């Protein structure tokens, strides 16, 4: 297939190499301000790619800051970026989209389909591609741009896949499953959203460690910040998330179940406490940071995660006291009103959410 990758971070670059290795024709979009970071890769016409221990050189240098060029003739467009950039990139992409294209938001779920459609409506764009999203990025990975090297530690297993419009769910799933065989077809966009583990795992423990984060540049949330005490707040948010799911009519995976199913944790250790599993995980224990209090674990995972879940709870009659407390305290510490800034069901448009 002809595949466009929109984004230039760890996940986007990894997806480009993965798709090239699987035999697809790939172009990658990077903003002009950041494109210099690809100088080494362009110079050597590719990247060293360590794919779960199997190392090879992947020839790839079709990287451009011309959105029209990247999107032209693409059958699948993978959008891989932080949740906060969806609207910005929707405005940039809109003039070059075609009805027969499939846009896959390969990132932590944040109702990106609806947000993108809302931008198209605001711009009075008549074109409407197919939209699909997953609950989590399909890779555990890091890129070293100076060395033009990608270390992919995990191809994530059991990734939930939904489409905005159910009429093309099976068709788009069959297409994406050829790229990612671990996809699980799910009819409910809400279930896919609520299976995003980041808002549950990151904000609470990060908030409880802000003093340590202020004090040192060598903090590691998974290695030291999730303890037998801080994990209790994580589990409290987990219970509220599970309750939201049950009110909507489905069972969600627990934090531990989800990470075992995705391959981050070993099933043989499932009886161990979650905090200890995070502390010792071969994948999670290697993740450093955050190194400053104003970070994505608080800003993005609260604004596009917990605020939405709180809004959903208020609408369907599910109490979310721990979620609300995290949002309130983080707002105080960051000197921002995250309730006001955050994504809500009213902002998305209740008519698009299937909550009736």
C-alpha positions as CSV (number, residue, x, y, z in Angstrom):
1,X,0.0,0.0,0.0
2,X,0.9,3.6,-0.3
3,X,1.2,4.9,3.3
4,X,1.6,8.5,4.6
5,X,2.9,9.1,8.1
6,X,2.1,12.4,9.6
7,X,4.3,13.1,12.6
8,X,8.0,12.9,13.3
9,X,8.5,11.6,16.8
10,X,9.4,8.2,18.2
11,X,6.2,6.4,17.1
12,X,6.0,8.1,13.6
13,X,9.6,7.3,12.6
14,X,9.2,3.7,13.9
15,X,6.0,3.3,11.9
16,X,7.7,4.5,8.8
17,X,10.5,2.0,9.1
18,X,8.1,-0.8,10.1
19,X,5.9,-0.2,7.0
20,X,8.9,0.0,4.7
21,X,10.2,-3.3,6.1
22,X,6.8,-4.8,5.4
23,X,7.0,-3.8,1.8
24,X,4.9,-0.7,1.6
25,X,5.6,2.6,-0.1
26,X,6.0,5.3,2.6
27,X,6.3,9.0,2.9
28,X,6.7,10.9,6.2
29,X,5.7,14.5,7.0
30,X,7.7,16.6,9.3
31,X,7.3,20.3,10.1
32,X,9.9,22.5,8.5
33,X,11.1,23.7,11.9
34,X,12.1,20.1,12.9
35,X,13.2,18.5,9.7
36,X,16.9,19.2,10.4
37,X,16.8,16.3,12.9
38,X,16.7,13.9,10.0
39,X,20.0,15.1,8.5
40,X,21.9,12.0,9.6
41,X,19.2,9.7,8.2
42,X,19.0,11.5,4.9
43,X,22.8,11.6,4.6
44,X,23.0,7.8,5.0
45,X,19.7,7.1,3.3
46,X,18.1,5.3,6.2
47,X,18.1,4.2,9.8
48,X,19.6,1.4,11.9
49,X,16.5,-0.5,13.0
50,X,16.5,-2.7,16.1
51,X,13.2,-4.5,16.0
52,X,12.8,-6.5,19.2
53,X,16.4,-7.5,19.1
54,X,16.6,-8.1,15.3
55,X,18.9,-5.4,13.9
56,X,19.0,-4.3,10.3
57,X,19.5,-1.2,8.1
58,X,16.3,0.1,6.6
59,X,16.7,2.4,3.6
60,X,14.2,5.3,4.0
61,X,14.7,9.0,3.4
62,X,11.3,10.1,1.8
63,X,10.8,12.8,4.5
64,X,9.2,16.1,3.5
65,X,7.7,19.2,4.9
66,X,5.2,19.4,2.0
67,X,1.9,18.0,3.3
68,X,0.3,17.9,-0.2
69,X,3.2,15.7,-1.5
70,X,3.1,13.4,1.5
71,X,-0.7,12.8,1.4
72,X,-1.0,12.6,-2.4
73,X,-2.2,9.1,-3.5
74,X,-1.9,7.7,0.1
75,X,-4.3,4.9,0.8
76,X,-3.7,4.9,4.5
77,X,-2.6,8.0,6.5
78,X,-1.2,7.2,9.9
79,X,-1.4,10.2,12.2
80,X,1.1,9.7,15.0
81,X,1.6,12.6,17.4
82,X,0.6,14.0,20.8
83,X,-3.1,14.5,21.4
84,X,-2.8,18.2,21.7
85,X,-1.8,18.6,18.0
86,X,-4.9,17.1,16.4
87,X,-6.7,20.3,15.6
88,X,-3.6,22.0,14.3
89,X,-2.7,19.2,11.9
90,X,-6.3,18.8,10.8
91,X,-6.2,22.4,9.5
92,X,-3.0,21.6,7.7
93,X,-4.1,18.3,6.2
94,X,-7.7,19.2,5.3
95,X,-7.1,20.9,1.8
96,X,-5.3,17.8,0.5
97,X,-7.6,14.9,1.7
98,X,-9.6,12.6,-0.5
99,X,-12.8,10.6,0.2
100,X,-11.2,7.3,-0.5
101,X,-8.4,7.6,2.1
102,X,-8.4,6.0,5.5
103,X,-6.9,8.1,8.4
104,X,-5.7,6.0,11.3
105,X,-4.9,7.8,14.5
106,X,-2.1,5.5,15.8
107,X,-1.7,7.1,19.2
108,X,-3.1,7.1,22.7
109,X,-6.9,7.4,22.2
110,X,-8.3,11.0,22.5
111,X,-11.4,11.0,20.3
112,X,-9.2,12.2,17.5
113,X,-11.7,11.2,14.8
114,X,-14.5,13.4,16.1
115,X,-12.1,16.3,16.7
116,X,-10.7,16.0,13.2
117,X,-14.2,15.9,11.7
118,X,-15.2,19.0,13.7
119,X,-12.3,20.9,12.1
120,X,-13.4,19.8,8.6
121,X,-16.9,21.0,9.4
122,X,-15.6,24.4,10.7
123,X,-13.5,24.8,7.5
124,X,-16.6,23.8,5.3
125,X,-14.5,21.0,3.8
126,X,-16.9,18.6,1.9
127,X,-14.4,15.7,1.7
128,X,-14.8,13.1,4.4
129,X,-12.2,10.3,4.5
130,X,-12.7,7.2,6.7
131,X,-11.5,7.6,10.3
132,X,-10.2,4.9,12.6
133,X,-8.4,5.0,15.9
134,X,-6.7,2.7,18.4
135,X,-6.4,2.9,22.1
136,X,-2.6,3.0,22.2
137,X,0.4,3.5,20.0
138,X,1.3,0.2,18.4
139,X,5.0,0.4,19.4
140,X,7.2,0.7,22.5
141,X,10.1,2.5,20.9
142,X,12.7,5.2,21.0
143,X,14.6,7.1,18.3
144,X,18.1,8.5,18.4
145,X,18.2,11.1,15.6
146,X,21.9,11.9,16.0
147,X,22.7,8.3,15.2
148,X,19.7,7.7,12.9
149,X,18.9,4.7,15.0
150,X,15.5,3.2,16.2
151,X,15.2,0.8,19.1
152,X,11.8,-0.9,19.0
153,X,11.5,-2.8,22.2
154,X,7.9,-4.0,21.7
155,X,5.4,-4.4,19.0
156,X,2.3,-4.0,21.1
157,X,-0.1,-6.9,21.3
158,X,-3.9,-6.6,21.6
159,X,-4.6,-3.1,20.3
160,X,-8.2,-2.0,20.2
161,X,-9.4,-0.6,16.8
162,X,-12.6,1.3,16.2
163,X,-14.0,3.5,13.4
164,X,-16.0,6.7,13.7
165,X,-18.7,5.2,11.4
166,X,-19.5,1.6,12.0
167,X,-20.5,1.1,8.3
168,X,-16.9,0.8,7.3
169,X,-15.6,-0.9,10.4
170,X,-15.0,-4.3,8.9
171,X,-13.5,-2.9,5.7
172,X,-11.0,-0.7,7.4
173,X,-10.2,-3.3,10.0
174,X,-9.3,-5.8,7.3
175,X,-7.0,-3.3,5.7
176,X,-5.2,-2.2,8.9
177,X,-4.9,-5.8,10.2
178,X,-2.6,-6.5,7.3
179,X,-0.3,-3.9,8.8
180,X,-0.8,-4.7,12.4
181,X,-2.0,-8.3,13.0
182,X,-2.6,-7.7,16.8
183,X,-5.6,-5.4,16.2
184,X,-8.9,-6.3,17.9
185,X,-12.0,-5.0,16.2
186,X,-14.2,-3.1,18.6
187,X,-17.5,-1.4,17.7
188,X,-17.6,1.1,20.5
189,X,-15.4,4.2,20.1
190,X,-15.9,4.7,23.8
191,X,-14.4,1.3,24.7
192,X,-11.4,2.1,22.6
193,X,-11.0,5.4,24.4
194,X,-11.4,4.0,27.9
195,X,-8.8,1.3,27.1
196,X,-6.2,4.1,26.8
197,X,-4.1,3.5,30.0
198,X,-2.2,6.7,30.0
199,X,-4.7,8.9,31.9
200,X,-5.0,6.2,34.5
201,X,-1.3,5.5,35.1
202,X,0.5,8.8,34.5
203,X,-1.2,11.8,36.2
204,X,-1.9,10.5,39.7
205,X,1.6,9.1,40.5
206,X,3.3,12.0,38.7
207,X,1.3,14.5,40.8
208,X,2.4,12.6,44.0
209,X,6.0,12.9,42.9
210,X,6.2,16.6,41.9
211,X,8.6,17.4,44.8
212,X,11.0,14.8,43.6
213,X,10.6,15.9,40.0
214,X,11.4,19.5,41.1
215,X,14.5,18.3,43.0
216,X,16.3,16.1,40.5
217,X,16.9,15.7,36.8
218,X,17.2,11.9,37.2
219,X,13.6,10.9,38.0
220,X,11.9,7.8,36.6
221,X,8.2,7.5,37.2
222,X,8.0,3.8,36.4
223,X,11.2,2.9,38.2
224,X,10.7,4.8,41.4
225,X,7.6,6.9,41.3
226,X,5.0,4.2,41.3
227,X,5.2,2.7,44.8
228,X,2.9,0.7,47.1
229,X,1.4,3.9,48.2
230,X,1.2,6.0,45.0
231,X,-0.3,3.0,43.1
232,X,-3.4,3.3,45.3
233,X,-4.4,6.5,43.5
234,X,-3.8,4.8,40.2
235,X,-6.1,1.9,41.3
236,X,-8.8,4.5,42.5
237,X,-8.8,6.0,39.0
238,X,-8.9,2.5,37.5
239,X,-12.0,1.7,39.5
240,X,-13.7,4.9,38.2
241,X,-12.7,4.1,34.6
242,X,-14.1,0.5,34.9
243,X,-17.3,1.9,36.3
244,X,-17.7,4.3,33.4
245,X,-17.3,1.3,31.1
246,X,-19.9,-0.8,32.9
247,X,-22.4,2.0,32.8
248,X,-21.9,2.1,29.0
249,X,-22.4,-1.7,28.8
250,X,-19.0,-3.2,28.5
251,X,-16.2,-4.6,30.6
252,X,-12.7,-3.0,30.4
253,X,-9.3,-4.5,31.1
254,X,-7.7,-3.6,34.4
255,X,-4.4,-1.7,34.3
256,X,-2.5,-5.0,35.0
257,X,-4.5,-7.1,32.5
258,X,-4.1,-4.5,29.8
259,X,-0.3,-4.4,30.1
260,X,0.0,-8.2,30.2
261,X,-2.2,-8.5,27.1
262,X,-0.2,-5.9,25.2
263,X,3.1,-7.6,26.0
264,X,4.6,-5.0,28.4
265,X,4.4,-7.3,31.4
266,X,4.9,-11.1,31.7
267,X,1.8,-13.2,32.4
268,X,3.8,-15.4,34.8
269,X,4.1,-12.4,37.1
270,X,0.4,-11.6,37.2
271,X,0.2,-12.2,40.9
272,X,2.8,-9.6,41.7
273,X,1.6,-6.1,42.8
274,X,1.3,-3.6,39.9
275,X,3.8,-1.2,41.3
276,X,6.5,-3.9,41.5
277,X,5.7,-5.0,37.9
278,X,6.2,-1.4,36.7
279,X,9.4,-1.1,38.7
280,X,11.0,-4.2,37.2
281,X,9.5,-4.4,33.7
282,X,12.2,-4.7,31.0
283,X,10.3,-2.0,29.0
284,X,8.9,0.3,31.6
285,X,12.0,0.4,33.9
286,X,14.0,1.8,31.0
287,X,11.7,4.8,30.6
288,X,13.1,7.9,32.3
289,X,11.3,11.1,33.3
290,X,9.4,13.2,33.5
291,X,12.1,15.7,34.4
292,X,9.9,18.8,34.9
293,X,6.5,19.3,36.4
294,X,5.0,20.8,33.3
295,X,5.0,17.6,31.3
296,X,2.7,15.5,29.1
297,X,1.9,13.0,31.9
298,X,0.0,15.9,33.5
299,X,-0.9,18.3,30.7
300,X,-1.9,15.9,27.9
301,X,-3.1,12.9,29.9
302,X,-5.3,15.1,32.1
303,X,-6.5,17.6,29.4
304,X,-7.4,15.0,26.8
305,X,-8.0,12.0,29.1
306,X,-9.2,12.6,32.6
307,X,-11.2,15.7,31.8
308,X,-13.1,13.8,29.2
309,X,-13.7,10.9,31.5
310,X,-14.9,13.3,34.2
311,X,-17.2,15.0,31.7
312,X,-18.5,11.6,30.6
313,X,-19.1,10.6,34.3
314,X,-21.1,13.8,34.9
315,X,-23.3,13.1,31.9
316,X,-24.1,9.4,32.5
317,X,-24.3,9.6,36.3
318,X,-20.9,8.0,37.4
319,X,-19.1,9.7,40.2
320,X,-15.4,10.4,39.5
321,X,-14.0,11.9,42.8
322,X,-10.4,10.8,42.4
323,X,-10.3,11.8,38.7
324,X,-11.7,15.2,39.7
325,X,-9.3,15.6,42.5
326,X,-6.3,15.0,40.3
327,X,-7.6,17.5,37.8
328,X,-8.2,20.1,40.5
329,X,-4.8,19.7,42.3
330,X,-2.9,19.6,39.0
331,X,-4.6,22.8,37.9
332,X,-3.4,24.5,41.2
333,X,0.1,23.3,40.8
334,X,0.4,24.2,37.1
335,X,-1.6,27.5,37.6
336,X,-4.0,26.5,34.9
337,X,-7.7,25.6,34.7
338,X,-7.5,22.1,33.2
339,X,-11.2,21.6,33.5
340,X,-11.7,24.7,31.3
341,X,-8.9,23.8,28.9
342,X,-9.7,20.1,28.7
343,X,-11.7,18.1,26.2
344,X,-15.4,17.5,27.1
345,X,-18.4,15.8,25.6
346,X,-20.0,19.2,25.0
347,X,-16.9,20.3,23.0
348,X,-16.9,17.1,20.9
349,X,-20.6,17.3,20.2
350,X,-23.0,15.0,22.0
351,X,-24.7,14.1,18.8
352,X,-21.5,12.4,17.6
353,X,-20.9,10.3,20.7
354,X,-23.6,7.7,20.6
355,X,-24.6,8.3,24.2
356,X,-28.3,8.6,23.6
